[in-house]
Amino acid sequence: MLTVYGRQSSANVQKVHWICAEGNLEFKAVNVGGKYGGHTSSEFKQMNPNSTVPVLMDDDFIIYESNSIIKYISDKFNVLKSHNSVKIALNNQWIDWSSLVFGLQCATYTAHNMLLPIEQRNPTLAAETKEKIYLSFQILDNQLQSDHFILNNELSLADVPIGCWLHRCFILDLDFSNFKSLKDFYIRLKERRAFEKAVISAPLPPN
Ligand SMILES: N[C@@H](CCC(=O)N[C@@H](CS)C(=O)NCC(=O)O)C(=O)O
């Protein structure tokens, strides 16, 4: 039995819900973090000493870090799994980029537009981050010029974290008008039932 700990408004948690939905995998969702709290309790810290969500429990196996979780699910349950070493390497490249570059920008922008109390928000940082997000949009738009998805014309693991953060950008009213291929990609993702269920219908942070 799979248990996913984490509030569904978190883009990192949405990655896990989405890949489970793509594979029609049943799981139990336990709300932790945000308005639910619980992530700093000693019980939770035994699962993840970083006090962050998501955490996955698969019977007695426990793993944290969203990207590691989706790779584990992909591998174990054969969901969006590749056997081609070049494709695996490219998936890893985009998954790393999605957290270390794009996701970091989106999380900063979310904090300074939505999450932090107004007096703690830094409008200069928010404006600088917005410009960085548009640079990332350009990288993604270039990548999507000739293909429907990040790696080719089929959904792959690389699309999962990127799609979750892209939806966050949509929620935050970022402007897609100069990035037609990226916008078409987002529309394509929205047509997938699994994306709709796991990402589009999720509540807004911090709920
Ligand atoms: N690198 C970690 C980042 C996890 C992370 O920062 N999670 C945030 C939510 S997106 C969190 O736990 N925040 C505390 C909370 O939700 O209360 C991962 O990918 O799992």
The ligand as an SDF file (V2000), in Angstrom:
LIG
                    3D

 20 19  0  0  0  0  0  0  0  0999 V2000
   13.5290   19.2320   -2.4140 N   0  0  0  0  0  0  0  0  0  0  0  0
   12.3250   18.9080   -1.7050 C   0  0  0  0  0  0  0  0  0  0  0  0
   11.5910   20.2010   -1.3890 C   0  0  0  0  0  0  0  0  0  0  0  0
   10.3810   19.9230   -0.5300 C   0  0  0  0  0  0  0  0  0  0  0  0
    9.7180   21.1960   -0.0500 C   0  0  0  0  0  0  0  0  0  0  0  0
   10.3360   22.2820    0.0030 O   0  0  0  0  0  0  0  0  0  0  0  0
    8.4470   21.0600    0.3110 N   0  0  0  0  0  0  0  0  0  0  0  0
    7.6960   22.1890    0.7990 C   0  0  0  0  0  0  0  0  0  0  0  0
    6.3740   22.2900    0.0620 C   0  0  0  0  0  0  0  0  0  0  0  0
    6.6120   22.5290   -1.6760 S   0  0  0  0  0  0  0  0  0  0  0  0
    7.3810   21.9990    2.2640 C   0  0  0  0  0  0  0  0  0  0  0  0
    7.4510   20.9100    2.7870 O   0  0  0  0  0  0  0  0  0  0  0  0
    6.9990   23.0930    2.9170 N   0  0  0  0  0  0  0  0  0  0  0  0
    6.5070   23.0450    4.2640 C   0  0  0  0  0  0  0  0  0  0  0  0
    5.0140   23.0060    4.2950 C   0  0  0  0  0  0  0  0  0  0  0  0
    4.3810   22.5940    3.3060 O   0  0  0  0  0  0  0  0  0  0  0  0
    4.4620   23.3600    5.3210 O   0  0  0  0  0  0  0  0  0  0  0  0
   11.4580   17.9690   -2.5790 C   0  0  0  0  0  0  0  0  0  0  0  0
   11.5290   18.0830   -3.8040 O   0  0  0  0  0  0  0  0  0  0  0  0
   10.7450   17.1310   -2.0170 O   0  0  0  0  0  0  0  0  0  0  0  0
  1  2  1  0
  2  3  1  0
  2 18  1  0
  3  4  1  0
  4  5  1  0
  5  6  2  0
  5  7  1  0
  7  8  1  0
  8  9  1  0
  8 11  1  0
  9 10  1  0
 11 12  2  0
 11 13  1  0
 13 14  1  0
 14 15  1  0
 15 16  2  0
 15 17  1  0
 18 19  2  0
 18 20  1  0
M  END
$$$$
